[in-house]
Amino acid sequence: MHTAYERILNQYLVTHTKSWCNLIVCFLKKLPAPDEINQDWVLGFLSKYDNPNTKDFYFKVLKAVLRKIDRLDALEGITFKNRKTKLKPSELLSPTEVSQMLNACRDSTERAMIEFSLESGSDLRNSDE
């Protein structure tokens, strides 16, 4: 793993669970050296995934990583259209609902997936409607 990514991981180790950090390690290992990341690489990486939600998720995580290493230029011109542009308050998860989800997890891996999704800005909505 490139040293720039190790610095990011070390920042997360202080504030996140071990399982969440294990997920981030798996993602960071997929990335080439920061200077090798460009639009073509990003598009090629995202094209491996058919599910638009998966592409959106990886795009958001990649954006967070590239922001930390000052390489957002690699995403210039690449956009994803949101499936819903306006969210109703009833569609958002409240802090209580997030806490309930985390408390309902059976193990640290499930908890890490939820934390990872929230941290990356994934679209977690209340689906009771």
N, C-alpha and C positions, 0 to 999 in steps of 0.2 A: 504494500500500500504506500502511495506517495506521502511524503512528509506533510504536505499541506493538508491532506485528509486526516493524518494522524493528529494534527493540531485541532481539527474540528471534533474528532472523536474525543480527545482529551477534555474539550470544553463540555461535551455532553455527559461524560463520565461523572462530572461533579453534580449534575442536576437531574439525571435520569436513571431509571432502573437498569440493571445489568442486561435484562432481556431486551429492552429497547435499544441499548447500545449494541447488542449482538445483531439486531436487525440493521442498524445503521452500518455496521462493519460489512455485512453482506452486500449492502447497496454500494458502499464506497469501493469495495473490491471489484465491482463491475466497471468502474470508471478508469479511463486512461489517465496519464499524467495531465495536469491542468492545461499545459500549453498545447496538448493534442486535442482538446475538446473544441469543436467548432460546430457550425450549423449542420454540416453534413453528418458529423458523428451523432449529434443529438437526434436528428431526423431518422437516421439509421437505427439508433437505439430504441426510439419510440415505435418505429415501424414493426418491431418484433412482437408487439402486443396488439391483439385484435380488439379487445374490450376498450371502449372509449373511456370508461372510468379508470381503468388501469393506466392508460396513457396519461390521463389527467393527473392521477396520483403521482406517477413517476416524474412528470413534468414539474409538478409543484415541489417535490423533494429535490430534484435536480436544481431547480431555481434557488432553493434555500441554500444548497451547498455552494453553488456558483456565486451567490451573493457574498458568502463568507470568504471566498478566495478572490473576490474582485474580478470575476470572469463572466458577468452577466452579458457581455458582448456576444458570447456564443449563442445566446438565445434571441438575439436581435432579429426581428422579422418572423419569429415563430410564435404563433398564438393558438389558443384553443378557445372555442366558443363555449360559453357556459350553457348548459342545458336549460337552466332557468336563470333568468337575469334578476328577477325580483323574488325574494323570499318573504313569505308571510311569517310573522312572529311565531305562529303555531308550528311552523316547520323546523325551527331551530331547537336544538337541545339546550335545556337550561343547565346551569351548573349542578343542580340537584340531580338531573337525569344523567349527566356525565358521571357524577360521583356514584350513582346507583349502578351504572354500567361497569365501572371499574371495580366496585365492590362485588359484583356478581361474577366476575371472572373466576374461572376454575384454577388458573395457574398464572405464573408470571408472563408466559408467552402471550396469552390472550390479553392481559393487561398492557403489555408492550405494544401489541398491534393497535389497540385503541389509542394509547399515548402517541404512537407514531403517526396515526391518522390525524389526530388533533393537532399535533405539532406541525405537520406538513400542510395544514389547511384543507384537508380533504372534506368533501361534502358529506357531513354526517347530519342527517335530518331526522326529525321525528316523523315516523311513517304511520302514525295512528289514524291519520285522516283518510 
